[in-house]
């Protein structure tokens, strides 16, 4: 009778707590919770504190204003915060789809050369730098430019990868406005002297074996 009571009141409940803890580490998720009877005994208090800690951690990750993914070394998404779920088009508490981070964070065309990483093996170029530019693929098909930071982390006994993507749409728009201001006249919207010189230099550098000549005409439009 003592052994049955010991198993039901202590050992069985400790085993459930251990099972939840191992599940969090093995599955790479923080959505699991320990069974809490609401009692005042030490195991109930421990379970309650354990759940409170997980609630706080999940809330901190979820409320980060940037897109956050935690993936396994192959790129499978294990944890996603609220912004990342919004990018995926799923509810905050909906189960994550069986997706790779490469289908969500797509390197931009001007990313340059990177090195080799297992979770980017399906890309023609993969990354080694910890900061790079990418496009966040959204359900509506409209990609948003983002500055992505990634870092390898230790999760229990597992090595995972954390991706943090910050929307840089405003910055890109500002850069485009600056570029246009440098090469176009504010009043007329026509290309200015700097644009002409740059285009002329490009044409002069083009190798052309056809023997064709190139000419340039300059007309002054003052007043």
Residue pairs with C-beta under 8 A, 6 or more apart in sequence:
10 43
13 35
13 43
13 47
14 43
16 34
16 35
17 34
17 35
17 43
17 46
17 47
17 50
20 32
20 33
20 34
20 35
20 50
21 34
21 50
23 29
23 32
24 30
24 32
24 54
24 156
25 155
25 156
25 157
25 158
26 156
27 78
28 70
28 72
28 78
28 79
28 155
28 158
28 160
29 78
29 79
30 54
30 57
30 58
30 61
30 79
31 58
32 54
33 51
33 54
34 47
34 50
34 51
35 47
36 44
36 47
36 48
36 51
37 44
37 47
38 44
38 48
61 68
61 79
61 81
62 81
62 82
62 92
63 81
63 82
64 81
64 83
64 164
65 83
66 83
66 164
66 165
66 166
66 167
67 81
67 83
67 84
67 87
67 136
67 146
67 163
67 164
67 165
67 166
67 167
68 79
68 80
68 81
68 83
68 84
68 162
68 163
68 164
68 165
69 77
69 79
69 80
69 84
69 101
69 104
69 105
69 162
69 163
69 165
70 77
70 78
70 79
70 80
70 153
70 155
70 160
70 161
70 162
70 163
71 77
71 78
71 100
71 101
71 119
71 160
71 161
71 163
72 78
72 119
72 158
72 160
72 161
73 118
73 119
73 159
73 160
73 161
74 100
74 118
74 119
75 100
75 101
75 102
75 118
75 119
75 120
75 161
76 98
76 99
76 100
76 101
77 96
77 97
77 99
77 100
77 101
77 104
78 96
78 160
79 96
80 88
80 96
82 92
84 104
85 91
85 92
85 94
87 104
87 136
87 137
87 138
87 144
88 96
88 97
88 99
88 104
88 139
89 138
89 139
90 96
90 97
100 119
100 122
101 119
101 161
101 163
102 119
102 120
102 122
102 123
103 137
104 136
104 137
105 134
105 135
105 136
105 137
105 146
105 148
105 163
105 165
106 134
106 135
106 137
106 143
107 114
107 123
107 125
107 127
107 132
107 133
107 134
107 135
108 133
108 134
108 135
108 145
110 133
111 125
111 127
111 132
111 133
111 134
112 125
113 125
114 120
114 125
114 126
114 127
114 128
114 129
114 132
115 126
115 127
115 128
116 126
116 128
117 126
117 127
117 128
119 161
120 126
120 127
127 150
130 149
130 150
130 151
131 147
131 148
131 149
132 147
132 148
133 145
133 146
133 147
133 148
133 168
134 145
134 146
134 148
134 165
135 143
135 144
135 145
135 146
136 143
136 144
136 145
136 146
136 165
136 167
137 143
138 144
144 167
144 169
145 167
145 168
145 169
145 172
146 165
146 166
146 167
146 168
147 165
147 166
147 168
148 163
148 164
148 165
148 166
149 163
149 164
149 165
149 166
150 161
150 162
150 163
150 164
151 161
151 162
152 159
152 160
152 161
152 162
153 159
153 160
153 161
153 162
154 160
182 194
183 191
183 192
183 194
183 195
183 198
184 190
184 191
184 192
184 195
185 191
185 192
191 199
200 216
203 214
204 214
